[in-house]
Amino acid sequence: MNKLWTDTRGIAPLLMIWICLGVPCKAQQQVQLSEQLAATPGKAAVVFRHKLHRARLAIEHNDQRQLKKLKSELRDYPLAPYLDYWIIHQKLSRLPMAEIDRFLIENDNTAIGDWMRMQLLAQLGSLGQFKTYLEYYRPKRHNRTALRCYYADALFRHGDKAQAYRLARALWLVGHSQAEACDPVFAQWAHAGGLTQQMIWRRHLLALKEGNLALAAYIARKMQAPYKELAAHLRQVHKTPELLLNHSRLLDGTQQNREIILHGLYRLARQDAARAEQAWQRYSANFLFSDTEQEAMLRHLARQFARQENMQGLLQLGRGRAIRNGHSIEWLARQSLRELDWEQVAFWIDRLPPAKQQLDRWLYWKARSLEELYGKSRTGASAHLYRQLAQKRSYYGFLAADVLGQHYSFVHRPASITPDQVQKIARRPALQRARELQAMGEFFHARREWNYATREMTPEELLAAGKVASHWGWHHKSIQSVLAADYLDDLELRFPLAFADIIHNASERVGRQNSPLDPYLIYAVARQESHFSHDAKSSAGALGIMQLLPSTARDTARRSGVPYRRSWDLLSPNTNIILGSFYLSTLLNRFDNNRILAAAAYNAGPSRVAKWLRETRKRLPYDVWIETIPYKETRTYVQNVLAYTVIYAYRNGARLQLLRESEAAGKL
């Protein structure tokens, strides 16, 4: 079999769609997937797709007669430019500049035109044709590191050397490894006198700040005395920040020693804020740190005191300027919540910056603290705040409505976009290309086309594009569009009923084998995890709609009997949602059917949630426990999943409380 594309990126190759032309088709699952993800195109589109595949085969087999015939027949097909791209890409190493120029002119300001330009630039750079490179490079459009390095190299050789010097400096001053294409640039920059010992020291320090010890050690090889010795000491302090407690070693007030002290204190504070604060007092008495350095250190110490739940240390530090920092005050308020010290909760909320005090979160906790201090009242200040919040469609709004015994306010206002506006947007060539690419399983280029088409749209056009995406089954793009338009009240676009049959079937299947599983909870987790993007991939390696790690999927498949062979099976919506639902069910079983704990475990891991429960010194009301989850990401995740569950019930015509009676009554 032959690949439909030859230069895909990301995980799209895993989903390559093959059209069977009289040979066994080994990827029928991908074909079925593409049909799930795109609206039924009609017979004409299917015929065009067959012809496009045959044309691709003709290119690979150099069948010019067949290619000429098919190219003529595909002239009006939205993906005709991709056929031209394949033809040129097949011989790109020979640099057919006349054909390339014609293609770039005909496809200017399009996704495939820009992709061709990037492929050309990579080829020119690798061949060292830097004079030509300067003619095609667009600084504002081509920000990939390798292309920027080739550009700097070209400027050194044939352009503005001062600009090359500035670009080389920017490329150098990062804390991570750069592309090999940057090596010649750095060599030329060093030859021109730009790569000084101070520059080498700065990158060494940046690498350590990013935790890249291997790169720091490599960079240190370029150093000479005294920088080499200073760098060795800095790496020692990085590994063992307690060395800073021997103050006599760093009494020399050089800039490098100041940076060693600051870096080491930042590291030490993460381990023990109290010891770091004591060391800071001694060092700041001997060194003239700038106002910016002092302010930054005080903020960092305040955050670490709060993270380590050392309220006394934070209060002591608060005699300085750090206590004015809103982040630190929020930590103090949360620590007061953890202690159920309602007077202190109200005290710290009143000291937040005015803008933060008006956030739903702190309005709710101000109302809660007043209620705890002065009792419930239908006319008091707490009731007024609850009524204000209950008008909002949010986690805190739903909490407030429950306190008042009111119905939730969903504020569903569909965008006033006409069918003509939707059709007009749908007919745009870029979106037509995106639809065809999506239907054929080429998701990388489909996303590029969509992003190019929508990047300069007005809010009204974005809403129309969102409706197009929703109609085509491209749900994560409908969500993306409504968010980009900053119109949050169209719940059909913002909370689509994506993969409804699969989700309800998964709910029923899990219920037959395990405990009942609410389909609205599945919707909520999928919406929070990936916006229903079937090919989403996290930095940790989680895949698909419900963002499952392959290891978790294997274990869940074994326990549940769901067929699962390899990681790319997780890119099938059906497999992913069923496995994700079974895994969610196991978490509910582990945590006594408590969705708060199950949602937290889905995000942070069940072992970590169990650890948090063990470390809680006193039993906390459910809302306090959620608010004091140590990880901001998990805290937000749990709140969103609970709120989204309510919204998805509403979208399905049902009414659901934010919390079950057992969840609301219990303490964690």
N, C-alpha and C positions, 0 to 999 in steps of 0.2 A: 504493500500500500504506500501511498505517497501523501506527504503532508500538504494540507491546503495552504498553510503559510510557512515560510521558512525563517522568519525573523521575529517571532512572537516573544513576549517577555512575561515575567511573573508566572502565574499558575495557568495561564491560558493554554499552553501546550497540553496540559493534562486533560483538557476538555475539547481537543481538536475533533471536529465533526467530519466524518467521512461519508461520502455519498457512494452507495454501492453500485458499481457499474459492472455487473456480471461476475463479481468476485465476492468471496465471503466477506461480510462486513463484521469486523470485530469490535465495533464501537457503537452498537445499536443503543446502548444506554445513553451515550452522549446525544444521539439523535433525538431520543425521547426527551432528554433534558432540554434541548433547544426548543422543542415544541412546547414544553411547559412554560418556558420563559418568554416566548414571543407570541403575539396574536397570530392566529391562523392566517397565512399570507395569501392564500388563493393559489390556483393552479399556475398562473403565469409566473409568480415569483419562484415556485418550485422548479419550473422549467429553466428559468434564468440561472438558478443556483446550480442545477445540473450542468448547464453550459459553462458556467464559470469554473466549475471543477474540471471539466474536460479541457478548458483552455489552459488551466494550470498544469495539467498533465502534458499538454502539447508543448508548453514552455520547457518543462523538464526534459522532454524527449526530443526537443529541437525540431518539432513537427511544424514547420513554418506554414505549410499549406493549410493544415487544420487550424492553426492559430489565426491565420488571416481570416478564414471563414467565420470562426467563432467571435473574433474581435469585432467584426462587422455586425454580427447579430446581437452583440452585447453593448452596442454603442450607446443606447439610451438607458441602460441598466444603472442604478445608483452606484454600484461598485465598479463601474468601468475604469475609474482612475486607479483602483487597486490592481487591475489587470496590467495597466501601463506600468505601474510601479514594479510588479513582479518581473516584467520583461526587462526593465532597466536593472533591477537588483541582481538578476541572473549574471550580468556582465559588469557589475559596478566596479570591480577591481581594475577593469580596463579603462575606466573613466570616460564613458561616451558623453562628452560634455555637451554636444549639440542636443542630444536627446534629453539629457538632464535639464538643461536650460529651458527647453520647450515645456517639459513636465512642470518645472517650478513656476513658470509663467502661467500656465493653464490652471495650476492648482495653488496659486498664491493665497496665503491666509486661510489654508485649510489644514486639517489634522494630518492628512496623508502627504500634503506638500511639505509641511514642517518636518514630518518624519523622514521624508526623502532627503531633506536638507541636512538633518542630523546624521543620517547614514553616510551622506557624501562627505561631511566634515570629518567624521571618524575615519573615513578612508583616506582623505587628503592628509590628515594629521599623521596617520600611521605610515604613509608614504613620504612624509617630510615635504610635501608640496605646500609650503607655508605662504608663498606669495598668492597663490590661488585661494588658499584658505581665507585670507583676509577679505577677499571679494565676496565670499558667501556667508561669513559669520555675522550673526546679529546679536550683539551683546545683551540686549534686553530679553531675548527669546531663548537663548541657548545657555542655560545655567548649569548643565551637567559638568561635574568637576573635570572630567577628562577633556571635554571640549573647551573649557575655560583655560586649561593648561596648554592645550595646543594653541589657543589664541594668544596667550602670553608668550609662548615660544615664537609664534609668527611675528608678534610685535617686536621682540628682541632682534629678530633678523631683518625684518623689512618695514617696520612701522615706528610708532612713537615709543622710544625706549623708556621715557619717563613713565608712560602709562603702563608699560610692561613691568617696570620696577614696582609700581604700586600694586599691580595685580599679583605679582609673585609674592609680595609681602603678605597680602590678604590670604593667598593660598597656603602660605607657610604657617601662619599664626592660627592653627587649629590643634585640637588635642587628640586627633585621630589620624590614622595613616591616610595618605592621599594616593590617588591613582598613579600607576607607573608613568603615565604620560606627563606627570609633573616633574619627574626626575631631571630631564634636560633643562627645564625652566629654572629649577633650583640651582643647577650647576652654572647656568649662565648668570643668574643673579649673584651667586657667590663670586664668580669671576669678576663681576662688575663692582664688587665690594659691598653688596647689600646684605649678605649673610654674615652679620657680625656675631661676636660671642654673646652679646646681649640678646640678639634675635634668637640664637640657639637656646639660651637660658629661658626665654619667654615661652618657646614652644615646649621645652622640657617641663615647665611649670604647668602649662595648659594640659599636657598629657596626664600629669598626675592629678589635676583637678577632675579629669574625666575618668580617673581610675585606670589609665592605660600604662601600667608599669613597664611592659615590654617596649612600647614605643619610647617611653622616657629614657630607658636604659640605652636604647639604640641611638637616640638623639645625643645622649651624653658623650658618646664616642667622638663626636665632632668638637668637643670642648677642649680648651687648653686651660692651664692654671691661670688664675685661681678658681675659674668657674667649675672645672672638673671636680675639685674637692668640695666646693659648695653644693654642687648637684648631688654628689654622693651623700652628703649630710642631709639634704632635702629628702632624698628617697628613704633614708633611715627614719627621719621624722615622720614621713608619710606612713611607713609601716608601723612605727612605734611612737605615736605622738606624745607618750609620757616622757620622752627624752627632753621635751620642752620644760619640764619641771626643774631641770638643772639649768637655772638661769644664767650661770656664769659662762656657759659656752657661747652665748649669742649676745654678748654685750657690745660688740662692734656694731655701730649704727649704720652699716651699709644697706643699700636698697635690697640686696639679695637676702641679707639676714632678716630684714623686715618682712620680706615675702615668705621666708621660711617660717617665721613666727606666726604670721597670719594663717598660712596654710595649715600648719600644725595645730593651731588653736581651733580652727574650724573642724579638723579631724577629731581632736580631743573632746570638743564639746558634744559631738555625736555620741561619744562613749560616756562621758561624765561632765555634764554642764557645770557642776559646782567647782570641780577642780580646774576646768578651763577658765571659769570666771575669776578664780583666785590668781591663776597665772596671768590672765589679761591685766589685772590690776597692777601686778608687778612690772610687766613689760611696758604698759602704757605710761608708767611713771618714768621709765628710762628712755623711751623712744617717742619721737614727736610724730605720731600717726596723724594723717590728715583727717579732716572732719568726715569725709566720705568713708574712710576706712573705719573710723570709730563708730559711725552710725550703722554701717553694715555689720560690724562685729556685735554690737549690742542687739541688733535685730536677730542675728543668728543665735546668740546665747539665749535670748528670750524664747525663740521657737524651740530650742532644745530643752530648756527648763520645762516648757509646757509639754513637749512630747514625752519627757521622762516623768511627768506628773509631779514635778517638784514645785509646788505652788509657793512654798516659802522662799525658795531661791528666786523665783520669778518676781515675787513681791519685793524682795530685797533689791533685785536688779531694777525694779520699777521706779526706784528713786531717781534713776537716770532718765534718759529720753526714750528708751526702748518701749516703755509701757504705753506710749502714745501710738504705737503701731497697732493698727486695727487687727492684724492677724494674731498678735499676741493676746490682745483683749478677747478675741474669739476663743482662743485656747483657755484662757482663764474662765470664761463663761462656761465652756464645756466641762472643765474640771469641777466647777461649782455644781453643774448638773450631775456629774458623776457622784458627787458627795451629797446630792439632794439638798444643797444649801440654797434655798430659794431666794433668800435675801441677797446673797452674793450674786446669784444669777441676775437679778434685777439691777444690782449695783453695776455689774460689768456691762450689761447691755446699754445702760444709760451713758456709758463712757465710750461706746463705739462711735466712729465717725457717723455723722447724720445720715449719709447715704446708706450705710450698712444697716442702721437701725430700721430703715424702711423696707428692707428685704423681707420676703415672706417668712423666712426662717426665724429672724429675730423678733418680728411682730408676734409670731406664734409663741415663742418662748417668753416674751414679755407678758403676754396674756396668761400663759401657764403659771409664771411666777406670781403674778398678781392674784390669780385664783387660789394658789396654794397659800399665799400669805394672808389673804383677806376673805377667802371663801367665795363660793359661787354667788353670782348676782346677775340678774337679767338686765340691770341698768348700770352696772359698774363699768370701770375702765376695761376690765378683762373682757366683758361681754361685747363692748364696743369694738375691741380689736378682733375678737372672734368673728363678729358680723362682717367686718371689713375683709377678713381673710376668706370667709365662706363664699364670697362672690367669685373667687378665683378657681380656675381649673388647675389644681396643683396638689402635690402631696400635702402641704400645709393647709391649703384650702379645704381639702377633704377631711383632714383632722379637725379643723375648726368646725366644719359642718356637723361632724359627728358629736362634738361637744354640745352644739346647740340643738341637736336632734333635727337638723334640716336636710332636705334633699341636696345632692351635689349640684354645683353649677358647672355645666359642661361647655357653655358658651360656644356652641357649634354654629359657625357662620360660613357656609360654603362661599368660596371665591366667586365673584360675579363675572365669570368668564363665559362668553358665548360659544356655542358650537362652531361658529365661523372662525373665531379666534383660535380655537383649538386646531381646526383643520388647516388654517393658514400656517401655524407653527409646524404642524405635522408634515406639511408638504416641503418644508425647507430641505434642500439637498443634504445638508450635514446630518439632519435627524433621520432622513431616509437611509443614509449610509449606516448610521448607528443601528437602525432597526435591522437591516440586513446582516450586519456583522454580528449582532446579538443573536439573531435567529440561526446563524451558521456556527455559533459557538466560539467566535473570535472576540472574547470579552475585553481583552486588553485594548484592541483598536476601537471597539465599540465605545468604551468609556472615553477614549481620547476624542472621538468624533463628538460625543455628547458634550464633553467639557468645552471643546472648542466652540460648539454651537451656542452654548448657554453663557459663556463667560462675559459677554457684553449685553446681555438681555436686560430689559427693563423689568421691574417687579411684576408688571402685568403679563409680560411675555414669559417670565419664569413660571408664573402660576399656570399659564396655558401649557407650557412645556411639562409641568408636573402632571397635568391631566393626560397629556399624551403618554408620558411614561407609565402612568397608572393603567391606561387602556392597553398598553403593550405588555403589561406584566412586569415592568422594570421598576419594582416598588422602591428600591433604595434611591433611585433617581427622582421619583416623585417626592419622597421625603426631603431629599437634598434640595430640590427646587423650591419647595414651600418654605424651607428654612432660609434659603438664600434670598427669597423675596421678603423675608421677615413678616410673613402673614401666618400666624400660628393658630388661627381659629377654624381653618378648614380641616376638620378631623378626618374626612375621607381621604385627603391627600397625606396628612401628617401621620395618621394611624391607619394605614390601608389594611384591609382584610386579606392579606397576602397568603397564598397557599392554604386557603381555608379548608379545602377537602382533606389535605394531608394532615393539617393540625387537628381537625376534629376526629379523623381516623386514628391518629396517634393517641389522642386522649382516650378514645374508646378501647384501643388495643392495650394501653398501659393499665386501664381500669380493669380489664378482664384478667390480666396476669398479676397485677399488684394492687395497690390502693387506688381509689379514684383520683384522677388528675384533671384539674380544671383546664379546659382549653384556653381560657382567657389568660391564665398564667403562662401557658406556652407562647401565646401571642406576645405577651409582655416581655418575656425573656428574649425571644427572637428579635423583637423591635429594639430592645436595649443593646443586645449583643452586636448586631450587624446591620440594622435597618433592613433586614430581609435580603441581604446581598448573599447569594448562594456561593459566590467565589471569594468571599472575604477571607483574608489570612492575617492573623495577628503576628506581632513580632515574636511572640512566644511559640508560634507554630500552630495555634488553634485555627480550625478551618470551618468554613461554611456558615450557614444561617444561624446556628446556635453555638458556633465557635467552640467546637470540641477538639481537644488534643487527640491525636491518633492513639496514644496509649489509653486514654480514658474511653475512647470509642471501642477499642479492642476488648477491654474488660467488660464494658457495658453490653457489647454484642454477645459475648460469651454467656453472660448471665441471663440475657433476655431472649436469646435465640434469634436475633435479627441478623440476616446475612451481611457479612462484612469481610472484605478480603484485603483491601489496601487503603492507604490514606486518601487517595483521590475519590474513593467512594463517598467521602464526607462532602464532596462538592455536589452530590445529588441531593436536591431538596428533600426528597422522600426519605432517603437513608439518614440524612443529617437530623431531620426533625424527629423521626422515630427514635433514633439513638439518644438525641438530646432530651427527649421527653422521658425516656426510661431512666436516664441519668438523673434528671430532676426528681423523678419519683423516688429513686434511692436516697436522695438527700432529704426529701420530705419524711421518708420512713426513719432515717437516722435521727432526725430532729423532731420527732413526735408530731409530724404533720404541721409544723410551724413554718409558714412561708417566709417569715422574716429571716429565720436562721438558714433556711434552705437557699434563699436568694443570696444571702451573704456568702454561703459556702460555694455556690455556683461561681461567684466572682473571685473569692479569695482562697477557696479551698476548705474542705470540711475540717481538716486538722487545725487550721488557724482559727476557725470559728470556735471549735471546742476549747482551744487555748484561751481565747478571749472570755469565754464563759467561766472557765476556771479562775481567771485572774480578776474577775469582777468581785470586789470586796463586799458589796451588799446587793441584794436583789433590787433590780431597777425596773420601773415601768417601761413598757415596750418602746414608747416614743423616746424616752431618755436613753435607753440602750442603743437604739438606732443612731441617735444624734451623737453619741460618744464612741461610735465605732472608730478605732484608731486610724484607719485608712480612709482618706477623703474619697477615693475612687469607689470603695465598697459602700461607704455611707450614701453617696449619691446613687449608686447602683440599686441598693435596696429601696430607697425612696422612690426611684423611678419605676422599678418593677411593680411595687405596690400600687402606685398611681396608675400605671399603664394597664394593670389588670382591671381596674375599675372602668377605665376608658374603653377597653376592648369589650367588656361586658355591655356597656352602653352602645357601642358600635354594632353589637350583635342583637340589640333589642332587649337586653336583660338588665336587671338592677343588681348591683353587688356592693356590699359594704367594703370599705378599705381594708378592714381587718375582721376576721372571724371572731366570734364571741370569746373563744378560748385564747386567741392571740391577744385580744384587747384586755382581757381580765388577768392574764398571767403576768408574772414578772420574770425577767431574764437574769 
